[in-house]
Amino acid sequence: MFINEAMAQVPNVAPQATVGSTFGSIGMLVVFLVVFYFLVFKPQADQVKKQKAIMEGMKKGDIVVCASGIIGKVVKLHSDQVVLVEISDDVVVRVEKDKIAEIIEKEHYVKLPAKKEK
């Protein structure tokens, strides 16, 4: 009852965008893009740079931590993509270079005790 009367009083004119609202929308978009850049793109780019530096700086004898958490010593740089890592005495595994999470200091590396013969 009252709704029909209220709707009848509203003219059928499309709302016009004002200059202030257009600049406000563009401003909010710019702010969103800047925040998105610093929260997503920049940290990802920094991580890629760090990983590339690890891959290029790896050499024989380095103590590395794989992405899976396995710690070992680089025995040989097999190819551009693969390294041989010794994880225990006479146990050598092939690991892709990009799966090496970090290179740690030799002081932090704990060598496992040798097996005792029975």
BAMISE-356421 format. One line per field, with one value per residue: residue in one letter; residue number from 1; x negated, y negated, z of N, C-alpha, C in turn. Coordinates in Angstrom, 3 decimals. Layout:
% BAMISE-356421
residu = (a; ...) .
num = (NUM; ...) .
n_x = (X; ...) .
n_y = (Y; ...) .
n_z = (Z; ...) .
ca_x = (X; ...) .
ca_y = (Y; ...) .
ca_z = (Z; ...) .
c_x = (X; ...) .
c_y = (Y; ...) .
c_z = (Z; ...) .
% end
This chain:
% BAMISE-356421
residu = (m; f; i; n; e; a; m; a; q; v; p; n; v; a; p; q; a; t; v; g; s; t; f; g; s; i; g; m; l; v; v; f; l; v; v; f; y; f; l; v; f; k; p; q; a; d; q; v; k; k; q; k; a; i; m; e; g; m; k; k; g; d; i; v; v; c; a; s; g; i; i; g; k; v; v; k; l; h; s; d; q; v; v; l; v; e; i; s; d; d; v; v; v; r; v; e; k; d; k; i; a; e; i; i; e; k; e; h; y; v; k; l; p; a; k; k; e; k) .
num = (1; 2; 3; 4; 5; 6; 7; 8; 9; 10; 11; 12; 13; 14; 15; 16; 17; 18; 19; 20; 21; 22; 23; 24; 25; 26; 27; 28; 29; 30; 31; 32; 33; 34; 35; 36; 37; 38; 39; 40; 41; 42; 43; 44; 45; 46; 47; 48; 49; 50; 51; 52; 53; 54; 55; 56; 57; 58; 59; 60; 61; 62; 63; 64; 65; 66; 67; 68; 69; 70; 71; 72; 73; 74; 75; 76; 77; 78; 79; 80; 81; 82; 83; 84; 85; 86; 87; 88; 89; 90; 91; 92; 93; 94; 95; 96; 97; 98; 99; 100; 101; 102; 103; 104; 105; 106; 107; 108; 109; 110; 111; 112; 113; 114; 115; 116; 117; 118) .
n_x = (-0.810; -1.702; -4.158; -3.786; -2.931; -5.225; -7.083; -5.986; -6.589; -9.259; -11.359; -12.056; -14.928; -18.193; -20.944; -23.570; -27.054; -29.348; -32.169; -33.773; -33.136; -34.089; -36.864; -37.336; -36.788; -38.793; -40.978; -40.695; -41.111; -43.788; -45.027; -44.374; -45.813; -48.466; -48.712; -48.282; -50.531; -52.663; -52.005; -51.848; -53.279; -55.931; -57.073; -57.112; -58.824; -61.190; -61.637; -62.100; -64.477; -66.188; -66.177; -67.329; -69.872; -70.814; -70.880; -72.780; -75.034; -75.764; -78.074; -80.493; -80.705; -79.161; -76.768; -73.477; -69.929; -67.178; -63.977; -62.254; -63.226; -65.427; -68.805; -72.031; -75.279; -76.684; -77.900; -78.499; -78.057; -75.894; -74.513; -73.096; -70.673; -70.568; -71.886; -74.178; -73.640; -74.969; -73.525; -74.004; -76.548; -77.880; -75.426; -73.931; -71.936; -70.032; -69.141; -66.981; -68.108; -66.452; -64.962; -66.413; -66.352; -67.889; -71.282; -73.320; -75.445; -78.542; -79.062; -76.633; -75.919; -75.358; -77.036; -76.070; -76.556; -78.896; -77.986; -77.893; -79.587; -78.293) .
n_y = (1.182; -1.439; -1.313; -1.292; -3.904; -5.286; -4.423; -5.522; -8.166; -8.420; -9.598; -8.387; -8.587; -8.086; -7.712; -10.070; -9.906; -11.534; -13.752; -13.559; -11.042; -9.337; -9.821; -8.969; -6.247; -5.433; -6.116; -4.340; -1.938; -2.229; -2.313; 0.269; 1.808; 1.067; 2.019; 4.738; 5.257; 4.947; 6.922; 9.314; 9.546; 8.427; 9.884; 12.446; 12.063; 11.454; 13.911; 15.545; 14.405; 15.007; 17.814; 18.234; 17.191; 19.031; 21.361; 20.665; 20.174; 22.548; 25.083; 27.787; 29.604; 27.950; 27.635; 28.523; 27.887; 29.644; 29.096; 30.908; 31.240; 32.773; 33.010; 32.590; 33.127; 31.560; 33.486; 33.652; 31.566; 32.444; 31.746; 28.898; 28.819; 30.788; 32.056; 34.069; 35.324; 36.195; 37.926; 39.574; 41.863; 43.238; 42.996; 41.560; 39.193; 38.042; 34.727; 32.186; 28.967; 26.751; 27.593; 27.303; 25.814; 24.153; 23.122; 24.143; 23.213; 24.861; 25.294; 25.768; 28.218; 31.520; 34.424; 37.760; 40.461; 43.125; 46.403; 49.171; 52.189; 55.449) .
n_z = (0.000; 1.006; -0.179; -2.962; -3.391; -2.614; -4.505; -6.739; -6.506; -7.097; -9.601; -12.943; -13.589; -14.545; -12.328; -12.291; -12.699; -10.646; -10.766; -8.508; -7.418; -9.401; -9.407; -6.830; -7.016; -8.794; -7.264; -5.089; -6.442; -7.232; -4.703; -3.816; -5.720; -5.095; -2.448; -2.954; -4.528; -2.653; -0.808; -2.216; -4.819; -4.406; -2.099; -3.291; -5.473; -4.099; -2.844; -5.063; -6.035; -3.881; -3.955; -6.464; -6.016; -4.152; -5.718; -7.667; -6.126; -4.959; -4.061; -4.184; -1.175; 0.403; 3.027; 2.926; 3.158; 2.221; 0.612; 1.708; 4.211; 4.662; 5.528; 4.252; 2.669; -0.137; -2.662; -5.349; -8.171; -10.316; -12.731; -14.465; -13.202; -11.235; -8.179; -6.297; -3.148; -0.077; 2.469; 4.549; 5.713; 2.853; 1.578; -0.965; -2.554; -5.355; -5.957; -7.023; -7.957; -7.467; -5.359; -3.105; -0.064; 1.627; 2.331; 4.882; 7.687; 8.346; 11.001; 12.177; 11.331; 12.142; 12.255; 11.760; 14.090; 13.494; 12.366; 14.574; 14.427; 14.843) .
ca_x = (0.000; -2.552; -5.303; -3.415; -2.917; -6.605; -7.716; -5.411; -7.161; -10.646; -11.402; -12.833; -16.122; -19.397; -21.867; -24.744; -28.296; -29.978; -33.617; -34.352; -32.987; -34.958; -38.233; -37.370; -36.869; -40.130; -41.895; -40.600; -41.740; -45.233; -45.417; -44.279; -46.929; -49.703; -48.706; -48.441; -51.930; -53.541; -51.652; -51.946; -54.324; -57.268; -57.631; -57.367; -60.027; -62.321; -61.850; -62.695; -65.862; -66.917; -66.339; -68.278; -71.198; -71.196; -71.195; -74.016; -76.155; -76.001; -79.324; -80.801; -81.071; -78.164; -75.747; -72.207; -68.656; -66.221; -62.624; -61.609; -63.802; -66.617; -70.053; -73.147; -76.425; -76.769; -79.048; -78.816; -77.076; -75.714; -74.174; -72.555; -69.442; -70.634; -73.078; -74.239; -73.734; -75.215; -72.715; -74.585; -77.723; -77.630; -74.050; -73.918; -70.679; -69.954; -68.165; -66.899; -68.660; -65.423; -64.363; -67.291; -65.733; -68.914; -72.624; -73.574; -76.844; -79.066; -79.036; -75.302; -75.725; -75.714; -77.256; -75.548; -77.623; -79.104; -77.345; -78.762; -79.484; -77.960) .
ca_y = (0.000; -2.628; -1.109; -1.722; -5.373; -5.754; -4.148; -6.428; -9.496; -8.400; -9.793; -7.398; -9.243; -7.330; -8.540; -10.480; -9.824; -12.832; -13.716; -13.118; -9.599; -8.674; -9.878; -8.138; -4.851; -5.220; -6.171; -3.080; -0.916; -2.434; -1.879; 1.727; 2.356; 0.852; 2.968; 6.060; 5.363; 5.143; 8.128; 10.523; 9.576; 8.144; 11.033; 13.550; 11.721; 11.607; 15.354; 16.061; 13.950; 15.764; 19.186; 18.192; 16.992; 20.315; 22.302; 20.263; 20.159; 23.870; 25.714; 29.066; 29.482; 27.161; 28.346; 27.994; 28.391; 29.810; 28.639; 31.943; 31.210; 33.620; 32.249; 33.373; 32.418; 31.649; 34.288; 33.348; 30.829; 33.399; 30.991; 27.580; 28.965; 31.876; 32.194; 35.288; 34.951; 37.315; 37.719; 40.446; 42.526; 44.046; 42.829; 40.366; 39.042; 36.971; 33.708; 31.060; 27.760; 25.825; 28.149; 26.974; 24.680; 23.225; 23.607; 23.802; 23.167; 26.181; 25.426; 26.221; 29.562; 32.582; 35.681; 38.917; 41.362; 44.288; 47.626; 50.110; 53.559; 56.422) .
ca_z = (0.000; 1.047; -1.064; -4.312; -3.417; -2.525; -5.787; -7.725; -6.338; -7.571; -11.058; -13.691; -14.111; -14.182; -11.552; -13.043; -11.932; -10.445; -10.927; -7.240; -7.230; -10.379; -8.888; -5.634; -7.454; -9.349; -6.122; -4.351; -7.277; -7.131; -3.359; -3.814; -6.493; -4.344; -1.339; -3.558; -4.947; -1.502; -0.080; -3.031; -5.833; -3.878; -1.376; -4.218; -6.236; -3.192; -2.652; -6.303; -6.052; -2.868; -4.454; -7.575; -5.436; -3.551; -6.791; -8.344; -5.202; -4.403; -4.507; -3.542; 0.229; 1.131; 3.789; 2.423; 3.670; 1.128; 0.913; 2.510; 5.538; 4.717; 5.582; 3.743; 2.107; -1.592; -3.079; -6.745; -8.969; -11.410; -13.944; -14.131; -12.429; -10.256; -7.358; -5.500; -1.742; 0.836; 3.665; 5.570; 5.154; 1.656; 1.089; -1.798; -3.280; -6.349; -5.569; -7.953; -7.344; -6.991; -4.136; -1.984; 0.627; 2.101; 2.614; 6.282; 8.099; 8.717; 12.454; 12.567; 10.790; 13.079; 11.537; 12.481; 14.532; 12.640; 12.831; 15.283; 13.907; 15.891) .
c_x = (-0.868; -3.739; -4.983; -3.405; -4.336; -7.327; -7.207; -6.049; -8.600; -10.641; -12.298; -14.025; -17.324; -20.332; -23.110; -25.967; -28.897; -31.485; -34.271; -34.249; -33.864; -36.397; -38.372; -37.496; -38.251; -41.165; -41.883; -41.250; -43.261; -45.739; -45.394; -45.453; -48.257; -49.797; -48.927; -49.888; -52.824; -53.216; -51.876; -53.178; -55.725; -57.822; -57.950; -58.631; -61.276; -62.650; -62.519; -64.166; -66.717; -67.190; -67.353; -69.703; -71.702; -71.641; -72.520; -75.232; -76.507; -77.289; -79.555; -81.244; -80.101; -77.200; -74.417; -71.027; -67.706; -64.847; -61.879; -62.155; -65.041; -67.862; -71.184; -74.225; -76.457; -78.059; -79.483; -77.690; -76.925; -75.427; -73.667; -71.344; -69.537; -71.960; -73.007; -74.517; -73.926; -74.467; -73.178; -75.803; -77.300; -76.175; -73.993; -72.606; -70.804; -68.844; -68.174; -67.372; -67.583; -64.681; -65.263; -66.745; -66.772; -70.252; -72.929; -75.069; -77.292; -79.040; -77.701; -75.010; -76.212; -75.845; -76.757; -76.692; -77.707; -78.404; -78.344; -78.522; -79.208; -78.670) .
c_y = (-1.266; -2.520; -1.593; -3.239; -5.923; -5.547; -5.102; -7.802; -9.577; -8.586; -8.727; -8.073; -8.440; -8.231; -8.848; -10.411; -11.210; -12.661; -13.182; -11.616; -8.817; -8.670; -9.045; -6.670; -4.522; -5.228; -4.884; -1.936; -1.013; -1.965; -0.355; 2.353; 2.191; 1.838; 4.387; 6.286; 5.683; 6.405; 9.410; 10.513; 9.391; 9.305; 12.217; 13.287; 11.857; 13.082; 15.969; 15.650; 14.742; 17.184; 19.233; 18.020; 18.288; 21.288; 21.965; 20.349; 21.510; 24.466; 26.999; 28.813; 28.650; 28.070; 27.704; 28.635; 28.453; 29.306; 29.651; 31.987; 32.061; 32.740; 33.147; 32.477; 32.633; 32.376; 33.900; 32.534; 31.615; 32.693; 29.615; 27.680; 29.960; 31.828; 33.536; 34.881; 36.210; 37.037; 38.598; 41.092; 43.442; 44.012; 41.491; 40.341; 37.910; 36.024; 32.627; 29.797; 26.842; 26.357; 27.955; 25.704; 23.665; 23.927; 23.176; 23.824; 24.555; 26.393; 25.986; 27.655; 30.587; 33.876; 36.828; 39.820; 42.577; 45.505; 48.521; 51.501; 54.507; 57.712) .
c_z = (0.000; 0.094; -2.474; -4.414; -3.376; -3.849; -6.862; -7.639; -6.858; -9.080; -11.709; -14.367; -13.614; -13.389; -12.385; -12.135; -11.814; -10.569; -9.651; -7.051; -8.206; -9.887; -7.622; -5.987; -8.002; -8.224; -5.322; -5.128; -7.190; -5.768; -3.278; -4.554; -5.765; -3.184; -1.863; -3.973; -3.753; -0.719; -0.879; -3.938; -5.260; -3.059; -2.289; -5.029; -5.367; -2.968; -3.887; -6.396; -5.075; -3.363; -5.591; -7.059; -4.792; -4.631; -7.460; -7.429; -4.609; -4.969; -3.725; -2.100; 1.054; 1.868; 3.419; 3.145; 2.490; 1.565; 1.774; 3.938; 5.690; 4.642; 5.095; 3.173; 0.603; -1.949; -4.489; -7.352; -10.260; -12.739; -13.509; -13.204; -11.277; -9.496; -6.628; -4.058; -0.908; 2.132; 4.824; 4.933; 4.021; 1.191; 0.363; -2.575; -4.289; -5.928; -6.638; -7.242; -6.782; -5.765; -2.920; -1.339; 1.091; 2.256; 4.039; 6.570; 8.564; 10.233; 12.940; 12.097; 11.802; 12.291; 12.396; 12.921; 13.604; 13.244; 13.522; 14.714; 15.066; 15.662) .
% end
